[in-house]
Amino acid sequence: MGAWVIRKVALLAMVAAALGLMSALAPAAASAETLSSSHFGELDCNGDSPVQQAVKLTGFCTDIRGFDNEWNANTWGGRFYDNGHYIGHDEPDMTFLSNRTGTGNDVTWTETLGVDPAAAPTVTNPGSDVSHWFELSPAPWFSMAICDSRSYPQTPCVPESDSNHPQCGVAVAGGPPCPANASGGGGSAFMELQFYPPGYAPPWVGVSCDDSHWCAALTIDSLECTLGFASCNPNCIEPVNFGLISTNGVPAGPPSPQKFDSATVTPNAHTLLMNEGDRVTVHIYDAPIPGQPGQRALKAVVTDLTTGQTGWMQASAKNGFADTSIADCSGHPYNFQPEYNTAKPQNIVPWAALQTNISTEYETGHFEGCTSVTNPETITFPPPPHGVTIHTWQTCNGPYEDSTSSDQSNGLEPTDAPCYPAGWTNPPDFHTAPIVVTGCLDELTQNGDLDFNGTPYWPEWPTSTSPTIYPGSFQQLRPTSNGSGYPAYFIQTDLALSEYTCTASGAGCTVPPPGPGHFYPYWTRVGGSSEQSCQIEFGNVSAGATFGKDAQYGTDQEATAGYPEFEGPIMKNGVCQ
């Protein structure tokens, strides 16, 4: 299975031959303006574009599914490949369902942010080391499906309409796998409102906005492929729009994939910074665009109930957001709007690995603690106004890289980069605090920890809402839409896609994954039946309803969904326990 991370250069010829047909597939422009691409940007969230260097070395992208019955340059074995690289990662998710009007496009979340231990992380004893949130989840997020007629499957999309849903391949709806000619539904993008923990700054080479605050960003990933991944533009496979949540609603830098620069991800005086343990609300909805009568775009508002501060970001053309043409990767100023009316099971993003619209998730599998890092690498990057030379390392050494799971023994990960030693300040002219622990982010090549030996796959997760040697868990209320709750939910994870042992027959598809830690984090619900008393927690919290811990992720749905995907049963959202 080491072939997952070997470039399939010969297969790309198939893509190049198909590009001549793509101009006929592009939908009508949302704006007469066309944005050409810079040499730096985010035409590919995974960093694999051959024509553009990614600005953010550590992008946390939407995981892409594959198709068992399709074998081409982009998908084989039920998995997706970006320019020959397997780019899957790990997304444990709780999805909420409702047939009620508006539940697919207007949602409110309330949560208490996680708190780190006072002690710095350690890397001596896997399974009992001090851990911080940036090691466990670099980007907890909330999601929503978004209309984008220039995204997979390159078909028109009507905002806030259930008519956009795909016709097959929906495991929770019990549908069959998608044949090549089945309808993929309306053009679809995936919104993640990502929260970034403190302690591993700056964000374009690490994770955090700074070393003491949480911050957040509105991100929208599209996919420049046709139905069944028959043709993808390798220059801009997964373009991403990005806007830090700010107190004035203005992006810190250009958010579009074509014009994205280092300022886009660099916090400024208006970036909303939140303290550990703050209570916040998040409202994600379709809102009028100020000064543009009759026009609307998705808006995310984050209110810190503890400090009284509010920040927001609107995914509008006015703010610089743009969708991307599959024909030539050009950008077109665009008002992104929610895709669906309701949160029915079939209302999903058809190309995303997670089968979801409205969900809460903890991105994981992106950190490995090390005793030392070796094999230095220098990257000249990114463009002005912050052009610097970045020093990083490629190889992690230490107890987490044991004899059975080391990269040298299993061949799954050609590099652990970017890696940094404790005490390193990178880049020096940003005056960020030194890195607090030696470690690697597993981001530059395979976009995740494919041998599952990093910190997230050991029982170093929260055991309660208060920090011990492990962080305190987030506390989330169940979501509401226009004041009412969602009557059902289910739990899922795309873990199986990244398991080298997992086969189409279902053999080797396991929770926890086949790593030395033998652990996988899980969801817990604590409290009563009211919306204000039922708390959702995540990690290793055993006090409450744990739904069998690992068993909550259900079984591999490959026979139904057409690719490896764990999904539990749909459950009623009544009494919390």
N, C-alpha and C positions, 0 to 999 in steps of 0.2 A: 504493500500500500504506500511505499515511499514515493510512488509515481504521482501522488496527490500534489506534491510540492515541486515537481520537475516541470519546466516549461514545455508546453506542447506546441513548439513553433510551427511544425508542419501543419497542424490543424488550423492555424490562423489564416492560411491561404483560402480556406473555405469561407471565412468571414469577409476577407477582402473581395472575393468574387461576388459576394452577396451585396456589398455596399452600393453597387451600381443600381440596385433596385430600390434603395431606401428612400430616395427623394420622392418617389411616388407615394410612399407610405406616410410621410409627414403630414400632420393635420394643419389646418389653417392657423396662421400666426395670431397670437393674442395681442401683438403690438407690431407696428410697422418697423420699429427700431430693431436692429440686429446687433448683438454683442459678440465681437470676435474674442477668441481666447488668448489669454496671456501665456507666457512661458511657465508661469507659476499659477496655481489655482487649485480647484477641487473638481475637475472633470471626472475624476475617479476617486471616490472615497477610500478605496482600497490601496491607492497609491501606485497602481499598475499601468497608468496611461503611458504609452510610448511617446507621446507628443507633449506632455506637460508634467512638470515636477509638482508633487503635492505640497501644499503649504503646511498642512498639519500632519506631522509624522505619525501621530497617534489618533487617527480618526476612528470613531466608534460607529460603524456602519450598520445599515439594515442587512441582516443575514438573508441570503438568496437561496431559494430552494432549487432543486433540479427536477428532472423527469426521468423515471425508470425506462420509459418506452422511447426516449429520445437520446440518440448518441450522435453528437456533432462537436464542433469546436468549443461549445460553451457548456454542454452538460453531458455527463455520462455517469453510470452507476448511481443515478438519483441525486447527484451532487452538481453544483455549479462551479465553473472555473472562469477566472478573470485573467485573460492573456496567459492561459496555461497554469495559473496558480489556483489551488483550492483556497478559498478565502473565508470559509465558514468560521463561526465562533459560537459562543454559548449564551443562550438567552432564556433563563427560567422566567415564566410569565404566568400572570393570573388575568384572564380575559372575562369581561362582564358583558352580559347579553340582555337585550330587551327588544320587544316588538313595538314599543311605544314611540310615537312620532317625536323626533328631535333627539333621541338618545344616541344616534350615530354621529351627531355633529355639534353637540353642546354638552360638555361634561365639566363637573367641578370635583376636585380632589382636595382633601385636607390631610396634612401629615405633620409629624414632628421629625425634624431632621436627625440623623444619626450622630452619635457622640463618640469620639475616639478616646482610647485610654490616655492617661497622662504620660505614661512611659513610651519611649520610642520603640518602633518595631524591632524585633530580633529575628535572626535567621539561623539559630543554632540547633533547635529541636523541632523538626517538622511535626505538626499536630499539637504542639503546646507552646509555640512562639507567641510573643506579643504581636498583634496585628492591628492595622488601621484600615479605614474604609477604602482608601485609594488602592490597597492591595486586593481587596475582596471584590469591589465593584467600582470601576472608574466612572460609571455613568448610569446610575438608576434613572429610569425614564418612564414617562406616560406616553401613550401612543394614540394616533387617530389616522384612519385612511384618508387620503387626499386625492382630489381630482387632478389629473395631469394628462391631457390628451396626447402629449409628446412622450409619454412614458409607456412601458409595457402594458398592454400588447399593441400600442400605437393605434388606438381606436378612440373615437370621441367619447368624452365623459360629461355627463350632466351633473352639476354640483347638487349635493344633498338629495340624491335619487337612488332608491334601491334597485333601479333598473341596471345599475352598473355592475352588479355582482357576477362573478364567473359562474359558468354552468356546471362545472365538475371539479373534482379534485379537492373537495371540502370535506375533511375527515369528520368534523363534528356534526355535519349535516347528513352524513351517511352516503354521500355521493360516490360515484366510481372515479377511478383515476382518469385524467384527461387524455383522450386521443389527440393526435396532432391537429385535427381539424375542428376541435371543439372550441366554443366561444370562450375567450378569456375574460369577457366583461369589458367595462370601460377602462380607458387609460388610467393608471393608478400609481400614486406615489405614497411614501410612508413617512409620517411625521413622528418624530421623537422629541419630546420636551425633556432634554437631558439635564440632570443635576451632577455637578462635578465636586468631589470631596476635596478638602484641604490636604496639603502636605507634599505635593509632588508637582511643583510649578517649574516653568511656565507652561501654559496649556498647549502651545503648538509643538513642544518637544516632550511634554509630559502629560499630566492629567489635569492639574488644578489651576484655578485662577491665582491663588496665593497659598500661603502655608497655614492660614488660620480660618478661612471662610469657605462656605459652600457658595457656588454660583450656578447659573443655569443658562441654557441656550435652546432656541427653537431651531431644529434641524429638519430638513425635508430631503429624503433620498428618492431619486427616480431611477429608472432602469431603461437604458437605451438598447432594447432588444425587441424583436418581433415575437409573435405567438409561438410558444414552445421553445423559445430561445433559438429558433431556426437561424436568425441573423442578429448579431450584436455589433455595434460599432466599437472596436477594441480601444479606440482613442478616448472614449467617454462612456464606459459601461455603466458606472454608478455615480452620476453627478450628484452633488449635495449642495443645497443652500443652507446657510448657517447665520444665525443672528443671536448674539448674546442678549439675554434679558437685561434691559437697562431702565433706569429711572425716568428717562425722557423718551423711551420708545424708539430711539434712533440707533441703527446698527453701528457697532464700533468701527467697522470697515465694510467694504462691498460684500454682500452676502451671496451673490450669484456664483455658480461654479466657474464661470469664465473670468470674473474679475476679483474673486476671493484673494486677499493678500494677508500678510501677517497681522495687520491691524484688525482684521476681521475677528481674530481669536485672541487678541490682546486686550485685557481689561483696561478700562479707562475710568475717569472720575464718575461716570454715569452708570457703570456696571453695578447691578444689584448684587451686593455681597450679604450673605446670610450667615449667622453664627450657628455653631453646632448646638443642637437642641432647640432651635427656634421652631415655633409652630407656624406653618404657612398654609395658604390656600392657593390652588391653581385652577383657573377658569380658562378652558379652551373652547373657542366657539367661532362662528362666522360673524364678522362684525362689519359695519359700515366703514369705509375708508374716509378719513377726514378730508374735507375739501373736494371730494369726488362724488357728487350725488349719484345714487343708484349703483355704485360699485361697492363690492364687499370682498373681504379676504380673511383668512384664518387669523385669529388673534389669540395669544396666550398672555394671561395676566397673572403674575405671581405676587401675592400680598403676604408680607411677613407680619403676622399678627403679634409677634413678640416685640419687634422694633417699630412697627407702624409704617415701614417703608413699602412702596409698591413699585414693581417694574413690569414692563410688557414688551412684546415684540409682535408686529403684524407682518405676515408673509405677503406683502403687496408689491406690485411693480413700483409704486411710489417710494418704497423703502429699498429698492434695488434687487428684489427677488426676481428670478427668471427661470423659465423652463428651458430644456435643451433639445436641439434638433438631432435626431438620430442620423440624419444625412451627413452633417458636417460639424457637429458639436457646437454650433453657434447657439448663443443664448437669445431669449426673447422675453422682455419684461412681462411679468405674469402675476396675476392675482390668484394665488393658491387658495382653494376653498375645500371644505370637507366633501368627501365623496358620497357618503350615504345619509339617508334620512334616519334609519333605525340601526340598532346594534344587533340585528338578527345574526344567527350563526354563519349564514352564507355570505355575509357582507364583509369580505376580507380583501386584503391586497393580494392579487393572484400570484405574484412572483415572490412574495416574502416567505421565508421559512416558517415563521410563526403565523398561524391562522387566526388573525385578530383584526379588530378595529379599535375598540376601547379597552385598554389594558394598562396594568402596572407591571414593571419588569426590572430586574437587576442584572444589567450587563455584567458578565463575569468571565473568568478564564484569561485575564490579560496581565497577570503579574506573577513573577517568580523571584523569591528572595535568594540572594547569593552570598557566599563568603567573599568571592572576588569575581571580577569580570576581566576578560581577556579579549584579544583580537580587536584592537582599536580601529575606528573608522572615522573619517572626516567628511563632513557634508557641507558644501558651500550653499547657504540657504538661509532664509527665503529672500524675496525681492525687497526693495525699499518699501517702507521707510526703515525697516529693521534688518538690513542685510548683515549677516554674521556668518562666521564659520562655526559649525557645531561639531563638537567632539563626542563620540559615543563609542560603545563597545558592542561586540556581537555575541559573546559567549558567556554563559553563566556557569560558575563553578561553586560547588558546595553541597550540603546534605540533601537539598531538594532534587539535585541532579544525581540520583543514586545510580548504582551499576546497572539496574534493569530499565531505568527510565531516562537515561541520559540521551542527549541528541546523537552522540556518537554510536550508541548501541541500537537505537531504533530507526534512525534515518528519517524521522517524520519532520523535524524542524531544522532546516539548513542554517538558521540563525535565531537567536533569542532577542535580537536588537529591536528597539534601542535599549541599551543597558547603561547604567551609571553607578559609579562607586559612591558609598556614603561620604558626605562632605563635599561632593562636587557641586559647583555652581555653573549652570549651563543655560544660556550663554552668559558670560561674566558681566556684560554691559547692561543686563536687565536688573542686576542687584537683587535677585531672588535669594531667599534663604537656602543654605546648602541642602542637598538631598539627604534625607534622614536615615536611609537604609540602602544598602547595596542591593540592586535588583534589576530585572529586565521586564519589558512590557510586551514582548512577543507580538510585535505589530508590523515590522517592516517587510516581512515576506508572507507569512501564512495567516496573519491577522488573528492569532489565538494560540492557546496552549494545547497543541494537538496530542501531546503525550500525558497531559493531565497530572503533571507533577508539581505545579505551582501552588502558592498559598491558598487559592480558592478551593482546592480539592482536598484540603485537610480540614479537620473540625476546629478551625480557628475563627469561626463566625460568631455573631452575637448569641449569647445564651439567655439574654433578657434585654429589657430596654435600658438598663444601666450598664456602663462599661465595666469590665473586669480587666483581664489581660487582653480581652477581645472588645471590640466596639459595642456600644449600645445599639439595639435595633431601631430602625425607623418604626414609627407608629402611624399607620394610615387608616383613615376612616374609609368605609366603602363609598364608591363614587356616587354622585347624584347628577341628575339631568333635569334642569328647570325645577329643582326642589324635590324630585322624587327619585327613589333608588332604582337599581337594576335588579330584576327578580331572579336572575340566574347567573352562574359563572362556571368556568372550568379552568383547570391548571394544565399547562403544557410546557415543553422545552424542546428546542431543536438540537439538543445535545447529541442525538444519534448521528446527525449529519457529520459531526467531527470525530466520531469514534472509528478508528482504523479497523477495529474488529467487527464493525457492524456490516452485515451483508443483506442482500435483497430478501433472503429467506427469513430474516429476523434474528438469525443467530448472531451472537456477539453484540447485540444492542442492549445495553444495560444502564441502569441507574443504581448506584454511582458508576462513573466511567472506569475504564481499566487502568487506573493510575495507582501509585503506591499509597496514596492517602486514604483510599476507600471511603470517600465522603462526598456527598453532594448536598448543598443547602436546600432548604424546603420552606414552604409557607405554613404559618401558624395563625389561627384566628382566636382571639381572646375577648370575652365579654358577653353581653346579652344580645337581644334581638333588635334593639333600637339602633338607628343610624349613628347615634352619638356614643354608643357604648361598645360597639363591635370594632375592635382594632385588628388590623392586619399587620403581622410582623414577619420578618424573613431572616433566615440564617440557621441557627441550631437551637431554637427556642422550643423547649419541650412542654412548657406550662401552657395548656390550651388545646385547641383542636388541631392536631397535626396531620390528620387524614392519612395515617400510616407512614408519615415522613416520605421516604423515597417512593412508596406506593402511590402517592398522590399524583404522580406524573403519568400514571396509567400505563398503557402498552404502546408499542410501536405500531403506528397507523400506516405503514408503507403500502399495504394492500389496498387501502382506501384512498389515501392521499396521493400516492404515486411517488413518494420519497420518504426517507426515514424521518419520523416525527413522533415524539411521545405526547400523548394526550390522555388526560383523565376524563371521567364522565362529567356531563353537565349536572350541576348541583343547584338546588334551590337556595336562594340567598336570604333565608329567613333567620332563624336562631343562629347566633354566631358559632356556637359549638354544636 
